[in-house]
Amino acid sequence: MDAAVAADVNCGPFSGLRVLDISQGIAGPYCAQMFWQQGAEVVKVEPPAGDWGRHVGTVAGAHSALSVAYNAGKRGVCLDARHPAGREALRRLANGADVLIQNFRPGVAARMGVGYQDLASAKPGLVYVSISGYGEDGPYASAPASDSVMQADSGLMYANQDEAGVPRRIGVLMADIATALYAAQAAMAALYRQARTGLGEHVRLSLFQACAALQVNDILAHGMAGARRAGPVSAPNGVFDTADGRLSVLALNNDQFARLCRALDRPAWLREPAYADNAGRMARRDELHRELAAQLATRPSSHWIERLTREDVLHARVRDYDGLAAHAQAGHVDLLQTLVQPGVGSLPYAPLPGLARRRPATASPAIGQHSCEVLRDWGWNASDIQALLAAGTLVQDGAHKESP
């Protein structure tokens, strides 16, 4: 075990837990990485070509921002499971894990010899996480799924339509990230059950289900009101240009609207019967927004922030990520850690909130960076490791060569 892993091995509630991550992309890897942030040892197994997430989005060298974000801290093993010896090695690793996470299409893990039924009989305490696009059976079980596909198919794009009613993709990988969070929560609940009963569990969930759960309020509202335009639930509520920037400004109830009127020196709005409640303000939302936009455009953001803050009005600057890093509260709560990724440099990293103790941000592994080390730590003898290397079934990253 390398020095970085040994230094923080006792950090977090899942210290001593072994998680085998054979997933790729976002939902599975991020689920596994959340276990790492809470103390677990997480081993990521990749094929020789690597996780497909290494090659999409912003890429620098052998890593993408995506692969760094969702694999930081893990140890990397490279196995070629196309060959029988590779599949047998993968199964042996799985038998040594407390939690296994996979997000292949239904049936793929079983064909690799590491389906739940393949492992649970010998290891009844195993917590096994299966993440799929639409579920393990049903008319869409074999359909290809991605974040964009799921945002369209689950209503997320509908919920994010523009002023003209055109559905839009949410700019972050919301479907995948939400699925990772729900998967981690379900897996941790399964571990609690296992601690009480000794029995493991097959945790099964899909991006389709996760996206629906994420939208529980909007789906209920649609059921209550029928077809409707998704969008703000109050007025005024929007993003407005100032003389030198942009502000999000809103009022959710009558008291907040009164505060806004005082901040903007608009007593006439308070006397206007049509603005007496949110329903009336929503009916005249366009008019309210036009007047608010015209007023805010006359002065710089700092002027309006001072007045809005004084009256405790809901508002915020519209920030980019440099602006987020410069936020006064970001420094106070240590919002971003520094992660040093070899071949890339120092990067800002946002850890999980709510942790009693944070592990130091650690680099994402190269493909097969820890192959020999992990197998050795998990009880394999040198001759077995050497045989896999000689057959080309196990790959050790060339920049981190070591003897078995």
N, C-alpha and C positions, 0 to 999 in steps of 0.2 A: 504494500500500500504506500503511495507516494506521500511526501511530507505534508502537502496541502490537505489531503484527506485525513491523515493521522492527526493533524493539529486541531481539527474541529470535529472529531469523531463523536464526541459527547455533546454536541450542540443540538438541542431541539428534542421535542417529545418522541420523535421516531428514530432516535439514535439506536443503532443496532439492527434496524429493519433493513432487509435486503429487497430492493425493487429491481426487477428486470424489465427494462423498457425495450420492446421489440417493435414499437410503433414508429411511424414516420409522419412528417408534416408538422402539425400544430397541436391538434386536440390531445392526442396521446402523449406526445413529448412534453407538453406543458403540464398535463396532469402529473406525469412522473416527476417533472422538475419541481413542482410544488411539494412533493414528498422530500426531495433533496433539501429544499429551503427549510424544512422542519426536521432535519437531522438524519434522514435516511441515507443509506448508501444506494446510489442509483447507478446501474450499469446499462449503458445504451448499446444495443447490438445492431450493427448495420451490415448490409451486403457490401461487397467490394466497391460498387459504384457510389455507395453512401446513401444516406437519407435524401429523398428527392428535395426536401426542404433546404438543403445546402445550396441549391442551384437556382433559386427563384428570388425575385425582389432585389434588394441592394446587396451586392456581392463584393467581397474583398478577399482575394486569395482563395483559400479553401473553405471560406465561411460566408454565409449570408447573415444579414441582421436577424432573420427568422431563426436560423440554426443556432446562433449565439443566444438569443433571447430564451429559447425553450429547451436548451440543452446545457446551459451553464452549470458547472459543478459536477456533471456526470463523468464517469469513466467510460471510455469507449472500447468496445470489442468489435472486431470485424470477422464475420463468419460467412462462408459461402454455403447457404442452405440448399443450393441446387443439387448438391452432392450428398449421398447417404451419410458420409462421415460428418458433414456439416450439420445435417438435421439431427444426428445423434448427439453431437456436441451441444446444439441448441437445447435439445431436450434435457440434457444433463444440467446445463445452466438453469433451466426452468425449474428443475427439481430441487435446486438449491435456493430458490427465491421464496420470499414470504408473499410478495405481490408481483403479479405479472400484468403488464399493460400492452394491449395490441389493438390496432385500428385498421386491420386488413378487411377486405370485403368478406362477407360471410362465407365460411368454408375454407378460406385460405390457411388460417392457422392450423386447422385440423389436418389439412393436406401436408403441412410441414411437420406434423407429429407433435404439435404443442397446443392443440385445442384443449378446452377445459376438461372434457371427458378423458383425454389422454393423460392428464396430470392429476386430476382430483382424486382418483382412486388410490394412488400411492401417497398423496399429500392432501388429506381431507381438510387441513387448516388453510389451504391456499386461498388467497383473495385474488381473483382473476377478473380483470377488467377488459371487456370487449366494447369498443367504440365503433359504430358503423354509421353510414350515411342515413339510411332509412329504417334500419332494424334488421334482424336476422332472418326474417321471413316476410311473406306478403308480396304484393304485386310490384313493389319498388325495391325489394331487398337487394337485387343485383345491379340497380341503377348506379351510375357513377355520380359522386357527390363532391362538391367543393364548397368553400365558404360562399362564393358568389351564387352558385346554384341554389344553395340552401337559403340565402337571403331572399332570393326571388320566390322560391317554392313555399316558404314558411310564412310569408306576410311581412317580413322585415323591411323589404323595399317599399311595400305599400305603406307601412308605418312612417317611412322616411320620405314621402313624396314632397315635391317642391310646391311653390305657390300655385303653379299651373296644374297641379294634380298628377305630375309625372313621377312615377316611382323611381327612387334612387338607391343605389348601393350605399350602405353605411361605410365610411372611409376606413374603419379599422376592421380587423378580421373577427367580427362580432360572433358569427356562428361558431367558429372553431374555438374561440376563447371561452365563450359561455359553456360549450360542451366540456371543455377541459375543467372548468370550475365545478360543474355538476358532477363530472366523473370523479374528481378528487373528493368531493363531499360524500358521494355514495361509497367510494372505496374506504374512506376513513370510518364511515358508519359500519361498514362490513368488518373492519378491523376491531372496532369496539365489540361487535357481536362475537367475533372470534376470541377476543380476550375473555369474554364471559362464558362462552360455551365450548371453545376449542374448535368450532366448526368454521370453515371458510365459506366463501360465497362466490357465485358467478355474477358479477355486476355487469349488466347489459344496458346500454343506452345508445341513442343515436343523435346525430346533429338535428334531425327533424324534431325529435322530442324536446331537445334542449332549447331550440329556438321557440317552440310553442310555450314552454315554461317561462322563458325570458319575457314573453309578451302577455303574461296572464292578465294583466290589467286591461290592455288594449283589446284582447279577445273578449273579455267580459263586457267592456264598454260597447263593443260592436254588437254583442248579443243583446244588450239592453236597448241600444238605440237604432239598431239596424245599420244599413249601409251609410257610411259617413266619411267625410274627409278626415284623415288622420292629421294631427298637428297640435299646436299649442292648446292648452285647456283653459287659458285665461287671456284677458286683454287688458292693457297692452302686454305684449310678450314677444320680443324679437331682438334682432341684432341691428344696431343703428350706427351709421358713420358719424364720427365727430370730426372736428377740424383736422385732427392728426392721427386718428385711429378708429377703432370700433369698440362699441360697448354692447354687451347683452344687458337689457333692462326689462324687468317684468314686475307685475303685481298679481298675486294669486287670490287676494280677497279684498274686501272693502277697506280694511285698515291699511293694508299695504298700498292700495290705490291712493288713499288720503295722504300717506307719507310721500308718495311720488308727486302728488299735486303740490305739496308744500316745498319739496326740493326744487321743483321747476317753477315755482311761483305761479301756479295755475289755479287760483281760487275759483275761477268760473267753472272749471271741470267738476269741482265738488258740489256746485249748485245746480249742475245740469241733471234733470231727472232721468235722462236716457243713460247716464253713467252711474245710476244709483246702485246697481248690482252687476255682477259679472256677466249675467245673461245679456243685459243691455249693452255692456261694453263690448262683448263679443259680437253683437249685431252691428256695431259701428266700429269694428276693429280697424278697417282700412282707413277710416277718417282719423281715428286716434293715432294710428301709426304715421300717417302723413304729417300730422302736426308735430308729433314727437320727433320724427326724423328731421324736420325743418329746424326745430329748436336746437337739437343736439349738434347739428352740423355747424352751428355758429361759433362754437368755442372748443378748445382742445379737451382731450379726455381728462386731464388732471383737474380741470375746472369742474367738470360734471361729477367726477369721482368724489371730490371734496364735498359737494352739495348732497349727493346721493348717500354718501357715508354718514353725513351729519344727521340725516333723517332715517337712517337704517333701512334704506331701500335695497331690494334685491338687485344686484348688478355685478358685473365683472368685466375686466378687459378681455377682449378676444386675443388670446396669446398663441404664439407658435411654441415650439419646444425649447428654443433658446429663451423665450420669455418665461416658460415654465421653470427652467433651471434658475432663472434670475429672481423668481418669486420670493418675496421675503419669508413666506411661510415654508417654502421648500427647504431653505437652509435651516430653519428652526426645527423642523421635524426630520431632518436628514432624509429627504424624500428620495434622493438618487445616490446610489453607491457608484464607485468607480470599479469597473471590470476591465482588467488588462487581458486582451485577447492576442496571443502571439500571431504575428503576421498582419494584424489589423491595427492595434494600438489601444489606447485608453478610451473606454466607452462609458457613457452614462447608463446605469442599470437601475430600473425601478423594481425593488423587491416586493414580496407580499406584504400587505398591511396586517397589523394585528399580532405580529410575532413578538413573543416575550424576549426572544434573543435572536439576533440575525447571524447567520453564517456569513463570513466574508465572501464577497462576490468572487467566483472562481471561473476560469475560462471554460468554454465549451471544448470538448475533446476533438482532436483530429480523428479521421477514420482509422480505427484500430490502434489508437495511441496506447491503450492500456491492455491490449489483448493478452499478452503473456502474464502480466502482473495480476490481472483479475482471475485468470484461470488458476494461477498459483495460489492466490488468496482464497479461492473457493475450493481448494483441496485437490487440485489436479497434480499429478506427478510430472516431472520434467520429461520423461520419455513420451507420455501421452501428448504433451504440448508440442514436443518436437515432431512427433509423427503428423500432427495436424498442420504444422508449419511446412513440413516437407511435402505434404500432399497439396499444398496451396489452399487448403480448406480454412485455415486460420491465417489471418493477415495481421502482421505487426507493422505499424506505421514506420516508414524508413527513417524518419527524423527522431524516432524514439526507440531505436533498436536496443534490445536487451536479450540476454540469454534466457532460455526457459528455466 
